[in-house]
Amino acid sequence: MSNIEYITMGNQRDIINKTLRDTYHFVVADRNVFETYKALFVGVDRLFVFESKESTKQMDTVLEIVEYLHKHKFGRHCTLVGIGGGIVGDLVGFVASIYMRGVPFINIPTTLLSQVDSSIGGKTAINARGIKNLLGSFYEAKQIIIDHSFLVTLPEREWLSGVGEIFKTALLNKKLYEYFKKNMSGLVSRDAKVVGEMVEQCVSIKDKIVSLDT
């Protein structure tokens, strides 16, 4: 997948720091990520932090971000950067697709589920009228930065959601299925090498599937 950039354990923070600090980038971050990885955000003043949950994936939050962008004179040449889980990707991707008729978007997924599933395929959406994902668009990120080290601090429930998605993907691919069976213990214990291999295989598989639908 051409817009996926895999970040190795040795250099990921330098690349993410540079991305967050770029003058033309406006960053939208999940509050938990912001609080857990504060060092990443030092010196980043073009920043909107919110508690990412279904009740905030709404038009009110979209308008808050849009009003901030307009107030601070972010025009068509700005790039929106979302750092967080699937809700952040959904919301920021949606804002990027409608602001100034579309501005570039960089996605930095920080949960296992978002890394292996929701960040792939360009799906964006917000909830409205009490209906999940009622409003949305297909809008590809220009870059997706996958940093496996974020997964170390992921709560167990969110981790297991991602493991379940990996298993579903493995049912579609013999190679991944065999690797999944042999390395189940490594996945459960969050072994960096095992997790990295499974994430990359899932991305490759899902990219091929999405490509068939374009």
Secondary structure in CASP SS format (residue, H / E / C, confidence):
PFRMAT SS
TARGET T0000
AUTHOR 0000-0000-0000
METHOD secondary structure of the structure
MODEL  1
M C 1.00
S C 1.00
N C 1.00
I E 1.00
E E 1.00
Y E 1.00
I E 1.00
T C 1.00
M C 1.00
G C 1.00
N C 1.00
Q H 1.00
R H 1.00
D H 1.00
I H 1.00
I H 1.00
N H 1.00
K H 1.00
T H 1.00
L H 1.00
R H 1.00
D C 1.00
T C 1.00
Y C 1.00
H E 1.00
F E 1.00
V E 1.00
V E 1.00
A E 1.00
D E 1.00
R H 1.00
N H 1.00
V H 1.00
F H 1.00
E H 1.00
T H 1.00
Y C 1.00
K H 1.00
A H 1.00
L H 1.00
F H 1.00
V C 1.00
G C 1.00
V C 1.00
D C 1.00
R C 1.00
L E 1.00
F E 1.00
V E 1.00
F E 1.00
E C 1.00
S C 1.00
K C 1.00
E H 1.00
S H 1.00
T H 1.00
K C 1.00
Q C 1.00
M H 1.00
D H 1.00
T H 1.00
V H 1.00
L H 1.00
E H 1.00
I H 1.00
V H 1.00
E H 1.00
Y H 1.00
L H 1.00
H H 1.00
K H 1.00
H C 1.00
K C 1.00
F C 1.00
G C 1.00
R C 1.00
H C 1.00
C C 1.00
T E 1.00
L E 1.00
V E 1.00
G E 1.00
I E 1.00
G E 1.00
G C 1.00
G H 1.00
I H 1.00
V H 1.00
G H 1.00
D H 1.00
L H 1.00
V H 1.00
G H 1.00
F H 1.00
V H 1.00
A H 1.00
S H 1.00
I H 1.00
Y H 1.00
M H 1.00
R H 1.00
G C 1.00
V C 1.00
P C 1.00
F E 1.00
I E 1.00
N E 1.00
I E 1.00
P E 1.00
T C 1.00
T C 1.00
L H 1.00
L H 1.00
S H 1.00
Q H 1.00
V H 1.00
D H 1.00
S H 1.00
S C 1.00
I C 1.00
G C 1.00
G C 1.00
K E 1.00
T E 1.00
A E 1.00
I E 1.00
N E 1.00
A E 1.00
R C 1.00
G C 1.00
I E 1.00
K E 1.00
N E 1.00
L E 1.00
L E 1.00
G E 1.00
S E 1.00
F E 1.00
Y C 1.00
E C 1.00
A C 1.00
K C 1.00
Q E 1.00
I E 1.00
I E 1.00
I E 1.00
D E 1.00
H H 1.00
S H 1.00
F H 1.00
L H 1.00
V H 1.00
T H 1.00
L C 1.00
P C 1.00
E H 1.00
R H 1.00
E H 1.00
W H 1.00
L H 1.00
S H 1.00
G H 1.00
V H 1.00
G H 1.00
E H 1.00
I H 1.00
F H 1.00
K H 1.00
T H 1.00
A H 1.00
L C 1.00
L C 1.00
N C 1.00
K H 1.00
K H 1.00
L H 1.00
Y H 1.00
E H 1.00
Y H 1.00
F H 1.00
K H 1.00
K H 1.00
N C 1.00
M H 1.00
S H 1.00
G H 1.00
L H 1.00
V H 1.00
S C 1.00
R C 1.00
D C 1.00
A H 1.00
K H 1.00
V H 1.00
V H 1.00
G H 1.00
E H 1.00
M H 1.00
V H 1.00
E H 1.00
Q H 1.00
C H 1.00
V H 1.00
S H 1.00
I H 1.00
K H 1.00
D H 1.00
K H 1.00
I H 1.00
V H 1.00
S H 1.00
L C 1.00
D C 1.00
T C 1.00
END
